[in-house]
Amino acid sequence: MRTVLADARRGHPGLYAVAILMAALALVTLALAVVDQRELLGAPLWFKPLKFSLSITLYSAALAWMLSRLPGRVMQAAGWIIAAGFVLEMVIIVGQAARGVRSHYNTDSAFDIALYSLMGAMITVVWLATLAIALRFLRERCDDRVTATAVHLGLVIGLAGMAVGFLLSANDGHAVGVADGGPGLPLVGWSTTGGDLRVAHFVGMHALQLLPLLAAGLTALAPGRLDETARVRVVQVAGAAYAALTVLLTWQALRGQALLAPDALTLAALAALLLGTAGALAGALRRPSVPAAV
C-alpha cells in the first residue's frame, strides 16, 4: 500500500493531494452527519457530500497511480484539470449542503441553476480529460501485461460509468418511475421503490479501482499457479463481466426497477451473465497458456 501511495504521489501530485483532501473531507462530513441530523429529500443532509468525497478519494488516487505508469510527465495537464474539476464540484456540493438545499437538479433560483450548470460543465470537462488519459494509455506499451489490461479496461468501463451521469442529467434526477427522495437503501440512498441510475453510475465508475486491484491480487496470490497469459485472460473475462453488469444495471434502472426488486427478465439476464462469466473463466483457466512474448 505504501508503494502504491508513493507511486500515486509521483504520478500526479495534484490528484494525490485531492485524494488526501477528500479523505479528510469524508471524516469531516461524517462528523457533521452525526452532529447535524437534518434531512433533505428524505435522506440525511450530509450523506451526499460524504459519498462524493469517498468516491472522489478512490477515483483520484487510482488515476494518480495510473499516471505513474506512463513515461515522463505526459498527461499532467489532464490530471490538473481533473483535480480542479473535482475540487470545484465538492465546494459546490458542500456549500449547498451547508445551505440546506440540493446541489443537483436544483432549479429553485437563478443562483442554484448557475451552480448546477457549472457542475455539469466541469464534470463534462473531467470526463473529456479522463478520456484523453484513457486514449494515451491505450497507445502505451507496458511490460506488465496483466496490469496494463486491467488499467485499459478499468478506464474504458469507468468512462462508461461516468457517462451514465449524462443520463442522470437528461432524466433531471436519479429516479426512474418514481419521484426523487423516496425510500432508499441505507447510506447510498438508492431507491427501493423504482429505478435508480446512480447504481450503474457508481458501479461503472469504480471499475477504475477494482480491476487493477484484481490484477494486483492475481499477481500477488497466484504467481506460481497462473502464468502471465492466464492472468491476462482472467482480467479480460472480469472486465467483460463488469462492463455487462454496468449495462444490465443501467437497463434495469431505465425500466423503473429498484435494484433489489428485479423482474423475471432482469433475473434471467443476470443468470445468463453469471453463467457466461463462470464458463468463460473456466475456459480461460483450462486452456494451455501461451508463453508471453519477450
Rosetta blueprint (number, residue, H / E / L):
1 M L
2 R H
3 T H
4 V H
5 L H
6 A H
7 D H
8 A H
9 R H
10 R H
11 G H
12 H L
13 P H
14 G H
15 L H
16 Y H
17 A H
18 V H
19 A H
20 I H
21 L H
22 M H
23 A H
24 A H
25 L H
26 A H
27 L H
28 V H
29 T H
30 L H
31 A H
32 L H
33 A H
34 V H
35 V H
36 D L
37 Q L
38 R L
39 E E
40 L E
41 L L
42 G L
43 A E
44 P E
45 L L
46 W L
47 F H
48 K H
49 P H
50 L H
51 K H
52 F H
53 S H
54 L H
55 S H
56 I H
57 T H
58 L H
59 Y H
60 S H
61 A H
62 A H
63 L H
64 A H
65 W H
66 M H
67 L H
68 S L
69 R L
70 L L
71 P L
72 G L
73 R L
74 V L
75 M L
76 Q H
77 A H
78 A H
79 G H
80 W H
81 I H
82 I H
83 A H
84 A H
85 G H
86 F H
87 V H
88 L H
89 E H
90 M H
91 V H
92 I H
93 I H
94 V H
95 G H
96 Q H
97 A H
98 A H
99 R H
100 G L
101 V L
102 R L
103 S L
104 H L
105 Y L
106 N L
107 T L
108 D L
109 S L
110 A H
111 F H
112 D H
113 I H
114 A H
115 L H
116 Y H
117 S H
118 L H
119 M H
120 G H
121 A H
122 M H
123 I H
124 T H
125 V H
126 V H
127 W H
128 L H
129 A H
130 T H
131 L H
132 A H
133 I H
134 A H
135 L H
136 R H
137 F H
138 L H
139 R H
140 E L
141 R L
142 C L
143 D L
144 D L
145 R H
146 V H
147 T H
148 A H
149 T H
150 A H
151 V H
152 H H
153 L H
154 G H
155 L H
156 V H
157 I H
158 G H
159 L H
160 A H
161 G H
162 M H
163 A H
164 V H
165 G H
166 F H
167 L H
168 L H
169 S H
170 A H
171 N H
172 D L
173 G L
174 H L
175 A E
176 V E
177 G L
178 V L
179 A L
180 D L
181 G L
182 G L
183 P L
184 G E
185 L L
186 P L
187 L L
188 V L
189 G L
190 W L
191 S E
192 T L
193 T L
194 G L
195 G E
196 D E
197 L L
198 R H
199 V H
200 A H
201 H H
202 F H
203 V H
204 G H
205 M H
206 H L
207 A H
208 L H
209 Q H
210 L H
211 L H
212 P H
213 L H
214 L H
215 A H
216 A H
217 G H
218 L H
219 T H
220 A H
221 L H
222 A L
223 P L
224 G L
225 R L
226 L L
227 D L
228 E H
229 T H
230 A H
231 R H
232 V H
233 R H
234 V H
235 V H
236 Q H
237 V H
238 A H
239 G H
240 A H
241 A H
242 Y H
243 A H
244 A H
245 L H
246 T H
247 V H
248 L H
249 L H
250 T H
251 W H
252 Q H
253 A H
254 L H
255 R L
256 G L
257 Q L
258 A L
259 L L
260 L L
261 A L
262 P L
263 D L
264 A H
265 L H
266 T H
267 L H
268 A H
269 A H
270 L H
271 A H
272 A H
273 L H
274 L H
275 L H
276 G H
277 T H
278 A H
279 G H
280 A H
281 L H
282 A H
283 G H
284 A H
285 L H
286 R H
287 R L
288 P L
289 S L
290 V L
291 P L
292 A L
293 A L
294 V L
